[in-house]
Amino acid sequence: MALKASDFLAGKSAERHEVETPAGVLVVYVKPMTWIQQQEAISKFVDFVIEGEDMKPRIDFGGYWQYVLRNCITDTEPKIEKKDLVNLSPEVGASLVEVLPGIDSLIATMTGGEPRPLE
């Protein structure tokens, strides 16, 4: 079987998910991240701050999830505008996390390992 250029590219089509939330069922269409988007997402999540002679990581979960909401969700039912996705209630956001690219799986993908829970 001959390889095609598309075999090397991230999928462009979004996968449909029905998410049970406390407010009811939310249908979301989630597309996979490209390799570059994975790099960008990590840069939104962790940054290094230099304090004197020490370099300490600064973790920003909000930055990561904002990036994922904007770049991975292509549509919702009922329709939620992209600008409004950052205003989801905590309960709905917690339900939605189940179908979005998680930080642990992203880090595992980048390091070639299995996903591990963050400590």
C-alpha positions in Angstrom: 0.0 0.0 0.0 1.5 3.3 -1.1 1.7 6.2 1.4 0.0 9.5 0.6 0.9 12.9 1.9 -2.4 12.9 3.9 -1.0 10.0 5.9 1.4 12.4 7.5 -1.1 15.1 8.4 -3.4 15.6 11.3 -7.0 15.0 10.6 -9.1 17.9 9.6 -12.5 16.5 10.5 -14.0 17.0 13.9 -15.4 14.2 15.9 -19.0 14.5 17.3 -19.4 14.0 21.1 -22.5 14.1 23.2 -21.5 15.3 26.6 -23.8 14.8 29.6 -23.6 18.0 31.7 -25.7 19.1 34.8 -27.4 21.5 32.4 -28.3 18.8 29.8 -26.7 17.3 26.8 -24.2 19.4 24.9 -23.0 18.2 21.6 -19.4 19.3 20.7 -17.4 18.7 17.6 -13.7 18.3 18.5 -10.9 18.3 15.9 -7.4 16.9 16.7 -4.5 19.2 17.3 -1.7 19.4 14.8 1.9 18.9 16.0 2.4 22.7 16.0 -0.8 23.3 17.9 0.4 20.9 20.5 3.6 22.9 20.9 1.5 26.1 21.2 -0.8 24.6 23.7 2.1 23.5 25.9 3.5 27.1 25.7 0.1 28.3 27.0 0.3 25.9 29.9 3.8 26.2 31.3 6.2 29.1 31.3 9.5 29.5 33.2 10.1 32.4 35.5 13.6 33.4 36.6 13.8 34.5 40.2 17.3 35.3 41.0 19.4 32.3 40.2 16.3 29.9 40.2 14.2 29.1 37.2 10.7 28.0 38.3 7.8 26.8 36.2 4.6 28.8 36.2 1.6 26.7 35.4 -1.5 28.2 33.7 -4.4 25.8 33.3 -6.6 28.6 32.2 -4.3 29.5 29.3 -4.2 25.9 28.2 -8.0 25.4 28.3 -8.7 28.7 26.5 -6.3 27.5 23.7 -8.0 24.1 23.5 -11.5 25.6 23.5 -10.7 28.1 20.7 -8.7 25.6 18.5 -10.3 22.2 19.0 -14.0 22.9 19.3 -15.4 23.6 15.8 -19.1 23.7 16.7 -21.6 22.9 19.4 -25.3 22.1 19.7 -26.9 24.2 20.9 -24.7 26.8 19.2 -22.3 28.5 21.5 -20.1 31.2 20.0 -16.3 30.6 20.3 -16.0 33.8 22.3 -18.5 32.5 24.8 -16.9 29.1 25.4 -14.6 30.7 28.0 -17.8 31.5 30.0 -18.9 27.9 30.6 -20.0 27.1 34.1 -17.5 25.1 36.1 -19.8 22.0 36.1 -20.2 22.1 32.3 -16.4 22.7 31.8 -15.7 19.7 34.0 -17.9 17.5 31.9 -16.5 18.8 28.6 -12.9 18.0 29.7 -13.7 14.3 29.2 -13.7 14.8 25.3 -11.0 17.4 24.9 -7.3 16.9 24.6 -6.0 16.7 28.1 -2.8 18.1 29.4 -1.5 14.7 30.6 -2.2 13.0 27.2 -0.6 16.0 25.4 2.6 15.8 27.5 2.7 12.0 27.0 2.3 12.4 23.2 5.1 14.9 23.1 7.5 12.8 25.2 6.5 9.5 23.6 5.2 8.0 26.8 1.9 6.9 28.3 -0.4 9.5 29.8 0.3 10.0 33.5 -1.7 12.1 36.0 -0.2 15.5 36.9 1.1 15.7 40.4 
